[in-house]
Amino acid sequence: MSTWVVVLVASAGCFLLKLLGWSVPARLLEQERVRRVAVLLPVALLGGLVVVQALAQGRALVLDARAVGLAVAAVAVLLRAPFLVVVVAAAAAAALVRAL
């Protein structure tokens, strides 16, 4: 299968998924449970993605410089640091551990 076929099929799938979202009745989206899920689901998915990317390599758990960077970022967030400070501190900590 060529790359263009994959791109076209993925594009059609994305379009159909968006079309399906527009066809959901408004009364369904206005329910309290749906609102709570819509607010919390992206946070949970992003958190899971961050943990998998920071602590896994293939199917193995790996504790390396990425884990240190994640820990530093978590501390910076708990201290209510601005987003840019969180990112720079995490990157600097990971780079320092890799350099050592």
Backbone as CSV, one residue per row, in Angstrom:
resi,resn,N_x,N_y,N_z,CA_x,CA_y,CA_z,C_x,C_y,C_z
1,MET,0.855,-1.175,0.000,0.000,0.000,0.000,0.896,1.232,0.000
2,SER,0.613,2.143,-0.877,1.468,3.320,-0.986,1.149,4.320,0.115
3,THR,2.053,5.241,0.310,1.888,6.266,1.338,0.668,7.127,1.060
4,TRP,0.415,7.424,-0.208,-0.715,8.283,-0.553,-2.043,7.622,-0.241
5,VAL,-2.117,6.329,-0.414,-3.362,5.622,-0.087,-3.616,5.713,1.420
6,VAL,-2.574,5.529,2.204,-2.704,5.619,3.655,-3.127,7.027,4.062
7,VAL,-2.530,8.042,3.462,-2.875,9.433,3.778,-4.327,9.719,3.410
8,LEU,-4.761,9.277,2.257,-6.144,9.516,1.822,-7.151,8.775,2.699
9,VAL,-6.856,7.545,3.061,-7.761,6.789,3.933,-7.829,7.431,5.318
10,ALA,-6.686,7.851,5.847,-6.678,8.513,7.160,-7.431,9.838,7.100
11,SER,-7.276,10.580,6.021,-8.002,11.846,5.865,-9.506,11.614,5.802
12,ALA,-9.925,10.611,5.059,-11.356,10.293,4.976,-11.878,9.862,6.345
13,GLY,-11.094,9.088,7.069,-11.506,8.666,8.407,-11.663,9.846,9.349
14,CYS,-10.732,10.781,9.300,-10.823,11.982,10.141,-12.050,12.807,9.779
15,PHE,-12.310,12.955,8.496,-13.484,13.707,8.057,-14.770,13.042,8.533
16,LEU,-14.854,11.725,8.403,-16.056,11.013,8.833,-16.231,11.080,10.349
17,LEU,-15.142,11.039,11.094,-15.229,11.158,12.547,-15.739,12.542,12.955
18,LYS,-15.246,13.568,12.271,-15.716,14.925,12.553,-17.192,15.071,12.165
19,LEU,-17.577,14.500,11.058,-18.974,14.532,10.625,-19.860,13.806,11.628
20,LEU,-19.394,12.707,12.160,-20.144,11.975,13.178,-20.319,12.827,14.431
21,GLY,-19.292,13.574,14.804,-19.388,14.457,15.963,-20.422,15.548,15.778
22,TRP,-20.533,16.076,14.584,-21.525,17.131,14.316,-22.941,16.578,14.305
23,SER,-23.087,15.288,14.078,-24.427,14.710,13.990,-24.976,14.252,15.347
24,VAL,-24.208,14.383,16.422,-24.689,14.012,17.753,-25.715,15.050,18.201
25,PRO,-26.874,14.616,18.703,-27.900,15.579,19.137,-27.401,16.468,20.279
26,ALA,-27.811,17.726,20.257,-27.366,18.684,21.272,-27.828,18.291,22.666
27,ARG,-28.998,17.690,22.786,-29.502,17.317,24.115,-28.603,16.274,24.767
28,LEU,-27.965,15.439,23.965,-27.035,14.447,24.508,-25.772,15.121,25.053
29,LEU,-25.294,16.131,24.353,-24.066,16.819,24.758,-24.272,17.730,25.962
30,GLU,-25.510,18.083,26.261,-25.783,18.986,27.371,-25.961,18.262,28.701
31,GLN,-25.867,16.948,28.718,-25.986,16.198,29.968,-24.752,16.433,30.838
32,GLU,-24.973,16.455,32.148,-23.888,16.757,33.090,-22.763,15.724,33.022
33,ARG,-23.091,14.462,32.901,-22.066,13.417,32.846,-21.187,13.576,31.605
34,VAL,-21.798,13.882,30.486,-21.034,14.065,29.248,-20.112,15.272,29.373
35,ARG,-20.589,16.338,29.994,-19.748,17.530,30.193,-18.532,17.197,31.055
36,ARG,-18.750,16.457,32.159,-17.633,16.111,33.039,-16.611,15.249,32.314
37,VAL,-17.093,14.289,31.546,-16.178,13.425,30.788,-15.416,14.240,29.757
38,ALA,-16.096,15.151,29.084,-15.447,15.974,28.056,-14.371,16.871,28.650
39,VAL,-14.546,17.281,29.908,-13.553,18.132,30.558,-12.372,17.308,31.053
40,LEU,-12.632,16.130,31.620,-11.575,15.351,32.269,-10.844,14.381,31.349
41,LEU,-11.479,13.935,30.293,-10.856,12.949,29.417,-9.566,13.443,28.759
42,PRO,-9.504,14.657,28.212,-8.234,15.108,27.621,-7.093,15.169,28.637
43,VAL,-7.402,15.548,29.876,-6.360,15.609,30.907,-5.819,14.211,31.189
44,ALA,-6.713,13.238,31.311,-6.290,11.865,31.583,-5.490,11.285,30.426
45,LEU,-5.936,11.536,29.202,-5.211,11.028,28.038,-3.833,11.662,27.910
46,LEU,-3.749,12.962,28.131,-2.458,13.636,28.053,-1.522,13.149,29.153
47,GLY,-2.055,12.968,30.357,-1.242,12.449,31.454,-0.705,11.066,31.155
48,GLY,-1.554,10.198,30.625,-1.110,8.854,30.251,-0.062,8.887,29.162
49,LEU,-0.238,9.746,28.181,0.741,9.867,27.100,2.086,10.351,27.616
50,VAL,2.077,11.327,28.507,3.322,11.849,29.075,4.054,10.759,29.841
51,VAL,3.322,10.006,30.659,3.961,8.950,31.451,4.541,7.868,30.548
52,VAL,3.795,7.455,29.544,4.295,6.414,28.638,5.523,6.901,27.887
53,GLN,5.507,8.130,27.407,6.644,8.651,26.659,7.862,8.879,27.550
54,ALA,7.637,9.190,28.827,8.753,9.498,29.717,9.332,8.264,30.395
55,LEU,8.531,7.242,30.588,9.000,6.112,31.393,9.049,4.782,30.658
56,ALA,8.757,4.754,29.386,8.743,3.486,28.662,9.627,3.553,27.430
57,GLN,10.200,2.388,27.143,10.946,2.232,25.899,10.570,0.861,25.367
58,GLY,9.745,0.840,24.338,9.199,-0.427,23.865,8.217,-0.944,24.898
59,ARG,8.474,-2.145,25.395,7.602,-2.741,26.411,8.253,-2.745,27.785
60,ALA,9.347,-2.018,27.946,10.082,-2.023,29.216,9.968,-0.674,29.919
61,LEU,9.989,-0.733,31.236,10.009,0.474,32.056,11.454,0.945,32.151
62,VAL,11.685,2.221,31.845,13.035,2.765,31.839,13.068,4.029,32.690
63,LEU,13.954,4.042,33.662,14.143,5.238,34.483,15.461,5.875,34.071
64,ASP,15.375,6.945,33.314,16.570,7.630,32.836,16.367,9.138,32.987
65,ALA,17.018,9.907,32.165,16.958,11.365,32.266,15.543,11.894,32.032
66,ARG,14.760,11.187,31.240,13.375,11.630,31.004,12.562,11.602,32.291
67,ALA,12.797,10.585,33.129,12.074,10.490,34.401,12.463,11.644,35.321
68,VAL,13.731,12.016,35.316,14.184,13.149,36.128,13.525,14.435,35.624
69,GLY,13.488,14.616,34.324,12.837,15.794,33.750,11.357,15.846,34.102
70,LEU,10.694,14.696,34.078,9.273,14.647,34.440,9.079,14.995,35.912
71,ALA,9.959,14.495,36.764,9.856,14.806,38.196,10.081,16.294,38.457
72,VAL,11.056,16.876,37.795,11.317,18.312,37.953,10.122,19.118,37.446
73,ALA,9.538,18.705,36.341,8.354,19.399,35.814,7.192,19.294,36.794
74,ALA,7.017,18.129,37.400,5.926,17.961,38.368,6.118,18.884,39.573
75,VAL,7.349,18.982,40.061,7.625,19.875,41.191,7.371,21.332,40.796
76,ALA,7.799,21.704,39.602,7.589,23.078,39.144,6.102,23.393,39.007
77,VAL,5.318,22.425,38.547,3.873,22.637,38.435,3.255,22.770,39.820
78,LEU,3.696,21.935,40.765,3.181,22.043,42.134,3.524,23.383,42.772
79,LEU,4.657,23.958,42.370,5.046,25.273,42.878,4.404,26.401,42.079
80,ARG,3.531,26.036,41.144,2.793,26.989,40.312,3.701,27.879,39.457
81,ALA,4.740,27.281,38.917,5.633,28.012,38.016,4.938,28.214,36.672
82,PRO,5.292,29.268,35.958,4.735,29.464,34.613,5.132,28.311,33.680
83,PHE,4.328,28.090,32.662,4.543,26.955,31.759,5.941,26.949,31.155
84,LEU,6.406,28.084,30.705,7.733,28.154,30.090,8.823,27.761,31.088
85,VAL,8.677,28.172,32.341,9.645,27.804,33.376,9.610,26.296,33.604
86,VAL,8.429,25.702,33.598,8.299,24.250,33.767,9.045,23.519,32.661
87,VAL,8.834,23.936,31.434,9.464,23.275,30.293,10.979,23.439,30.330
88,VAL,11.450,24.642,30.589,12.896,24.890,30.616,13.552,24.144,31.765
89,ALA,12.922,24.126,32.934,13.496,23.418,34.080,13.561,21.920,33.816
90,ALA,12.531,21.359,33.243,12.530,19.932,32.935,13.593,19.592,31.894
91,ALA,13.700,20.413,30.866,14.709,20.170,29.831,16.117,20.312,30.386
92,ALA,16.315,21.306,31.222,17.648,21.502,31.818,18.012,20.348,32.734
93,ALA,17.064,19.873,33.525,17.348,18.747,34.423,17.669,17.481,33.633
94,ALA,16.899,17.224,32.590,17.163,16.031,31.772,18.516,16.151,31.063
95,ALA,18.832,17.342,30.576,20.123,17.528,29.904,21.285,17.372,30.893
96,LEU,21.122,17.859,32.100,22.170,17.730,33.116,22.403,16.258,33.473
97,VAL,21.323,15.503,33.629,21.470,14.074,33.945,22.116,13.342,32.783
98,ARG,21.740,13.663,31.566,22.353,13.008,30.400,23.839,13.354,30.285
99,ALA,24.185,14.598,30.655,25.588,15.012,30.582,26.442,14.278,31.623
100,LEU,25.835,13.984,32.756,26.572,13.277,33.811,26.677,11.818,33.478
